Amino acid sequence: MDSKLVEGKKTEGWHWGGYSEWARIINGVPQDSVLGSLLFLIYTNDIDEGLLSKISKFAYDTKICRNIDSENDAQIVQEDLMKLFQWSVDWLADAFQYR
């Protein structure tokens, strides 16, 4: 990645109820670039493998959907959530942020 894309940029993050200190960006993809969106889609392409519930992916948002008509349906959703959580652990993604 060309470091000139992020040269001179700084960022701060929100984590557990507070902001971090500003830090200089040394590499990455600039926000709102077509490349960032494309890389994100490639990165998350396999997130729904093995899920029994429907999943909706749009930009940086992922939703799991299923009608709960029985205990079995609730168990399936719980198992799918655990699979999604494991995917986020395996890929070092902070997919389960508290908002």
Stockholm file with secondary structure:
# STOCKHOLM 1.0

chainA/1-99         MDSKLVEGKKTEGWHWGGYSEWARIINGVPQDSVLGSLLFLIYTNDIDEGLLSKISKFAYDTKICRNIDSENDAQIVQEDLMKLFQWSVDWLADAFQYR
#=GR chainA/1-99 SS CCGGGTTTCEECCEETTEECCCEECCSCCCTTCHHHHHHHHHHTTTTTTTCCSEEEEETTEEEEECCCCSHHHHHHHHHHHHHHHHHHHHTTCCCSCCC
#=GC SS_cons        CCGGGTTTCEECCEETTEECCCEECCSCCCTTCHHHHHHHHHHTTTTTTTCCSEEEEETTEEEEECCCCSHHHHHHHHHHHHHHHHHHHHTTCCCSCCC
//
